Amino acid sequence: MRLRWVLLPLVLVSGCSQGTSQVNGYTIEAGANLAGADLTFADLTGANLAGANLAGANLAGANLAGANLTGANLTGAVLAGAHLTFANLAGANLTDAHSSNANLAGADLAGADLAGANLTFADLTNADLTGADLTGATMPDGSIHP
């Protein structure tokens, strides 16, 4: 098992190749409550955070490539500069999320709620936005989606 460690202020995060993650020694699993957590620059590659509550969490610069965030609550979360390539965000709530400069290339956002989200300069190359709600979202080019 290959572990990667990132030391954050008061938070120790590790991710292993099986898709599990540790925060301060506690296992992050589907449905975890991380509302308001400071996970800036955390390496959560491949983490299973399906149904997790990440409302208001700071994930700026975090690596969530290949992570399972199906049905997760990311309302008002800060995802600026985060790496979410090929992440599964199907059905996730990203209402009012701050996702400027985020890399969402190849991400599954089918049925996700992105109402009011800031996607300025985000990379949505090959992202699946089927059925996603983009009402009032600021798109990568700076325009507001109707």
Secondary structure, DSSP 8 states (H G I E B T S, - for coil): --EEEEEETTEEEEEETTS-EEETTEEE-TT-B-TT-B-TT-B-TT-B-TT-B-TT-B-TT-B-TT-B-TT-B-TT-B-TT-B-TT-B-TT-B-TT-B-TT-B-TT-B-TT-B-TT-B-TT-B-TT-B-TT-B-TT-B-TTS-B--
